[in-house]
Amino acid sequence: MNYILFDGPYRNSLLPFTYTRPVADIRVGILTIRQKWESYLEYTTTTVTEDYLSDKYPMVEMEDNIMINASFLPNREVVEIVKNLGHNHALFKDEDVIAFFAKEGEEVSDFSTFEAIEFEGDIIKIENTWDIFSKNGEVIAEDFTLITDDRTSEPIPSTVNVINPENIFIEKGAKLTFATLNASSGPIYIGKNAEVMEGSIVRGPFALCEHAALKLGAKIYGPTTVGPFSKVGGEVNNSVIFGYSNKGHDGFLGNSVLGEWCNLGADTNNSNLKNNYAEVRLWDYETGGFAKTGLQFCGLMMGDHSKCGINTMFNTGTVVGVSSNIFGSGFPRNFVPSFSWGGSKGFVTYKTNKAFEVAEVVMARRNEALTDKDKAILEHIFEETKQYRRE
């Protein structure tokens, strides 16, 4: 059987992160959604996504295919049903389709002729940007069980203070020195070749992915994920960093999500609670306005390749698009469109040629390249987001 992950109806409510990736490649917990499905299925997957992303994330179709809504996170119960779906079968949770069987070339837009199967168990769904951090603790715990099942952790170094060591897993090549790990509130996972530097204090649930680092004296409150090749210092609370991003210095990041290739300048801080303790509203790309989140705590949502200078202050519930550069004193507005350059005193358009120059230098430091496919994606985003910028 061939398995294909599709973006589903929540793709737009997961912007700006889905500007540059399919829903399946969002990181929540320890793994991306795609990595979770592939681990459970023991099979590789491809993707149905936006046309402009399809060169980088192509679909491979075979005679028989199972289409899976990438907003749903797998568990053993649902995967067993998905594996056994037959022709004209569709699996639902309430009104949303989880998965369905499709023959090669078959376009399905109406499930009225399908045999509907209702999934009765519990399943996690990522349908809003804030779900990425608000559901992260539960997902870290599930990923931790998936990854560590029947495996033995590397020994915890003698200089590390630990609480609940049985809830800590360390991969080969990881380095930990004179740190404190408290796994009483949730598991702690330290990935391959990751580093926890001296004086770091971590309270789980927490995931430090491969080649990522906690800088000297970092203070981490779970549930938090630091993605691959990212560097984090200062104070972080209940946040998810996808990968290849840096918050290398002091400053607070809370109830936030950073995409890839982001950089927060020294002493950058975000507010995650309004002064009047009111519900946080967040920019909604579908409505073009600010929408209720139902949350009292909600911080910064920053898309790929965006950066800010030293001492930047972000208000509660700020959304920053792709490839923006923010600097200067004062609070920038709480919606910064993609390819914006400036700060509280106003923004101008950040031209793609300049953005590419920076991205190439930044990615080269991680031995990665900005490919022609990447440039084409960013060019498309630049054109698509013109409506939000004052040209």
C-alpha positions in Angstrom: 0.0 0.0 0.0 1.1 3.5 -0.8 0.6 6.3 1.8 0.1 9.9 0.9 -0.2 12.8 3.4 -2.5 15.6 2.3 -2.7 19.2 3.8 -6.4 19.0 4.6 -8.8 21.9 5.5 -6.5 23.5 8.1 -3.6 24.4 6.0 -4.5 28.1 5.9 -5.0 28.3 9.7 -1.5 27.0 10.1 0.1 29.9 8.1 2.8 31.3 8.2 4.4 27.9 8.9 2.6 26.2 5.9 3.8 28.9 3.5 7.1 27.0 3.2 6.1 23.4 4.0 3.3 20.9 3.8 1.3 20.4 7.0 3.0 17.0 7.3 6.4 18.7 7.9 5.3 20.7 10.9 7.3 19.7 14.0 5.3 19.1 17.2 6.6 17.0 20.0 9.9 15.4 19.1 9.2 14.5 15.5 7.5 16.1 12.5 4.1 14.8 11.7 5.5 13.0 8.7 8.1 11.3 10.8 5.4 10.1 13.2 3.3 8.6 10.5 6.3 6.9 8.8 7.4 5.4 12.1 4.0 3.9 12.9 3.4 2.8 9.3 6.9 1.5 8.8 6.7 3.0 5.3 7.7 6.2 3.6 5.1 8.8 2.6 4.7 11.5 0.0 2.6 14.6 -0.1 -0.4 16.3 -1.7 0.2 20.0 -1.1 0.0 23.5 -2.8 1.2 23.5 -6.4 4.1 25.8 -5.7 5.5 23.5 -3.0 5.1 20.3 -5.1 8.5 20.4 -6.8 10.2 20.2 -3.4 7.5 18.0 -1.9 6.3 15.7 -4.8 3.5 13.2 -4.6 4.2 9.6 -5.7 1.0 7.8 -6.7 0.6 4.0 -7.1 -2.3 1.8 -8.1 -3.7 1.7 -4.5 -3.2 4.6 -2.2 -4.2 5.6 1.3 -4.7 9.3 1.6 -4.0 10.6 5.2 -5.1 14.0 6.6 -1.8 15.4 8.0 -3.5 17.4 10.6 -4.2 14.2 12.6 -1.3 12.7 14.6 -1.0 9.0 14.5 -1.4 6.5 17.4 -1.4 2.7 17.3 -5.2 2.4 17.3 -5.8 4.7 14.4 -2.8 3.4 12.3 -4.2 -0.2 12.6 -7.5 1.0 11.1 -5.7 3.1 8.4 -3.6 0.1 7.3 -6.7 -2.0 6.7 -8.8 0.5 4.8 -10.2 -1.0 1.6 -11.6 0.4 -1.6 -14.4 3.0 -0.9 -13.5 3.1 2.8 -13.1 6.4 4.6 -12.2 6.9 8.2 -13.7 9.9 10.1 -13.4 11.7 13.4 -16.6 13.7 13.8 -16.9 15.8 10.6 -13.2 15.5 9.5 -11.8 12.7 7.3 -8.7 11.1 8.8 -7.9 8.8 5.9 -9.5 7.2 2.8 -8.6 4.7 0.1 -8.1 6.0 -3.4 -7.2 4.3 -6.7 -4.6 5.8 -9.0 -5.9 9.0 -10.7 -9.0 9.0 -8.7 -10.0 12.5 -7.5 -12.2 12.4 -4.4 -14.1 15.4 -3.3 -17.3 13.8 -2.1 -17.4 10.9 0.4 -21.2 10.2 0.1 -20.5 7.0 -1.9 -17.8 5.8 0.6 -18.4 3.5 3.5 -17.8 5.8 6.5 -15.9 4.4 9.5 -16.1 6.6 12.6 -12.9 6.6 14.8 -14.1 6.2 18.4 -10.7 6.6 20.1 -8.8 9.7 21.1 -6.6 11.4 18.5 -4.7 14.7 18.5 -5.4 17.2 15.7 -3.3 20.2 14.8 -5.6 22.8 13.3 -4.3 26.1 14.5 -0.8 27.6 15.0 -1.2 27.7 18.7 -2.0 24.0 18.9 1.7 23.4 18.1 2.7 24.7 21.5 -0.5 24.1 23.5 -0.6 20.4 22.6 3.2 19.9 22.7 3.4 18.3 26.1 1.0 15.5 25.2 2.7 14.9 21.9 6.2 14.9 23.4 5.0 12.1 25.8 3.7 10.1 22.9 6.8 10.6 20.7 9.0 9.7 23.7 7.2 6.3 24.1 7.4 5.7 20.3 11.1 6.5 20.0 12.4 4.9 23.2 10.4 1.7 23.2 12.6 -1.3 23.8 15.7 0.9 23.7 18.3 1.8 26.4 19.4 5.3 27.1 23.0 6.3 27.1 24.1 6.8 30.8 23.4 10.1 32.4 26.7 11.8 33.2 27.7 11.9 36.9 27.8 15.7 36.9 24.2 16.1 35.9 21.5 16.6 38.6 18.5 14.5 37.8 14.9 14.0 39.1 13.1 10.9 37.7 16.0 9.6 35.7 13.8 6.8 34.4 11.9 9.4 32.4 15.0 10.7 30.7 16.5 9.3 27.4 19.8 10.3 26.0 20.9 9.4 22.5 24.5 8.5 21.4 26.9 11.5 21.0 24.9 13.8 23.3 27.0 15.9 25.7 25.7 17.1 29.1 27.8 18.8 31.7 26.8 20.2 35.2 23.1 20.6 34.2 19.8 19.9 36.0 17.2 17.7 34.4 13.8 17.5 36.2 11.6 14.9 34.5 8.9 14.7 37.2 6.5 16.7 35.1 7.1 14.9 31.8 9.8 13.1 29.8 13.1 14.6 28.7 14.6 13.5 25.4 18.2 14.5 24.4 18.9 13.7 20.7 22.0 12.5 18.9 25.0 14.8 19.2 23.0 17.4 21.1 24.6 19.4 23.9 23.3 20.7 27.2 25.9 23.2 28.5 26.9 23.9 32.0 24.3 25.5 34.3 21.3 24.7 32.1 18.1 23.9 34.1 15.4 21.9 32.3 12.0 20.9 33.5 10.1 18.5 31.2 8.4 17.7 29.0 11.3 18.6 26.9 12.9 17.6 23.6 16.3 18.6 22.4 16.7 17.2 18.9 19.8 16.1 17.1 22.8 18.5 16.9 20.8 21.1 18.9 22.3 23.0 21.9 21.3 24.6 25.1 23.7 27.5 25.9 25.3 28.2 29.3 22.7 28.7 32.0 19.6 28.2 29.9 16.3 28.0 31.8 13.8 25.8 30.1 10.2 25.2 31.2 8.3 22.4 29.4 6.5 21.6 27.3 9.3 22.8 25.0 10.9 21.4 21.8 14.2 22.6 20.4 14.5 21.3 16.9 17.6 20.0 15.0 20.6 22.2 14.8 19.0 25.0 16.9 20.8 26.9 19.6 18.9 28.2 22.6 19.8 30.4 25.6 18.0 32.5 28.2 14.5 31.6 29.4 12.1 29.5 27.3 8.6 28.4 28.3 6.2 26.1 26.4 7.6 26.8 23.0 8.4 24.9 19.8 11.4 25.7 17.5 11.2 23.7 14.3 14.9 23.6 13.5 18.0 25.4 12.3 16.9 28.5 14.4 18.8 30.4 17.1 17.7 32.1 20.3 21.3 32.1 21.5 21.2 34.7 24.2 19.3 36.0 27.3 15.7 37.0 26.9 12.3 35.4 27.2 10.4 33.3 24.7 7.1 31.9 25.9 4.0 30.1 24.4 5.6 30.6 21.0 6.5 28.8 17.7 9.5 29.6 15.6 10.0 28.1 12.1 13.3 27.2 10.5 16.3 29.5 9.9 15.0 32.2 12.4 17.3 34.2 14.6 16.4 36.2 17.7 18.9 38.9 18.6 20.3 39.2 22.2 17.8 40.2 24.9 14.8 39.7 22.6 11.6 39.2 24.7 8.0 38.4 23.9 5.0 39.0 26.0 2.7 35.9 26.4 0.1 37.5 28.7 -1.9 40.7 28.2 -1.8 43.3 31.0 -5.5 42.9 31.5 -5.3 39.0 31.4 -7.8 39.0 28.5 -8.1 36.4 25.8 -5.4 36.7 23.1 -6.3 37.4 19.5 -4.0 36.3 16.7 -3.8 37.3 13.1 -5.9 35.0 10.9 -4.7 34.7 7.3 -8.1 33.4 6.1 -10.2 36.3 7.4 -7.6 39.0 7.1 -8.2 40.0 10.7 -7.5 39.1 14.3 -9.3 36.0 15.6 -9.9 34.7 19.1 -7.6 31.9 20.3 -9.4 30.9 23.5 -6.0 31.3 25.2 -4.8 33.5 28.0 -1.2 32.8 27.2 0.0 33.1 23.6 3.3 34.7 22.4 5.1 34.8 19.1 4.5 33.0 15.8 7.5 33.5 13.5 7.7 32.0 10.0 10.9 30.6 8.3 13.9 32.8 7.6 12.6 35.7 9.8 15.0 37.5 12.2 15.1 40.3 14.7 17.8 42.5 16.1 18.9 43.0 19.7 16.5 44.1 22.4 13.4 43.5 20.2 10.1 43.5 22.1 7.2 41.5 20.7 3.7 42.1 22.0 1.3 39.3 23.1 0.0 37.4 20.2 2.4 38.6 17.5 2.5 36.9 14.0 5.6 37.4 11.9 5.5 36.0 8.3 8.3 34.5 6.2 11.7 36.3 5.6 11.0 39.4 7.6 13.7 41.5 9.4 12.7 43.4 12.5 14.9 45.8 14.4 14.8 49.1 16.5 13.2 50.2 19.7 9.6 49.9 20.6 7.0 47.2 19.9 6.5 46.4 16.2 2.8 45.8 15.3 1.4 42.4 16.2 1.1 41.3 12.5 4.3 41.7 10.5 3.7 40.5 6.8 6.2 38.3 5.0 9.2 40.1 3.4 9.0 43.2 5.7 12.0 45.2 6.8 11.7 47.6 9.7 10.2 47.9 13.2 7.9 50.0 15.3 8.5 53.1 13.2 7.3 51.3 10.1 8.2 48.8 7.4 9.4 48.7 3.8 9.5 45.7 1.5 12.4 43.3 2.0 13.3 42.5 -1.6 13.9 38.8 -2.5 17.4 39.3 -3.8 18.5 40.8 -0.5 16.6 38.0 1.4 18.3 35.3 -0.7 21.7 36.8 0.0 21.1 36.5 3.8 19.6 33.1 3.5 22.5 31.7 1.5 25.0 32.9 4.1 22.9 31.6 7.1 22.3 28.2 5.6 25.9 27.8 4.6 26.9 28.0 8.2 24.9 24.7 8.7 26.3 23.2 5.5 22.9 23.6 3.8 22.2 25.3 0.5 19.4 27.6 -0.6 18.3 25.7 -3.7 16.5 26.9 -6.8 13.4 25.1 -5.5 13.6 27.1 -2.3 14.0 30.3 -4.1 11.0 29.6 -6.3 8.9 28.9 -3.1 10.0 32.1 -1.5 9.4 34.1 -4.7 5.8 32.7 -4.8 5.3 33.7 -1.1 6.6 37.2 -1.9 3.9 37.6 -4.6 1.2 35.9 -2.6 1.7 38.2 0.4 1.9 41.5 -1.4 -1.6 42.2 -0.3 -0.5 42.6 3.3 2.5 44.9 2.7 2.5 48.6 2.0 4.6 48.6 -1.2 
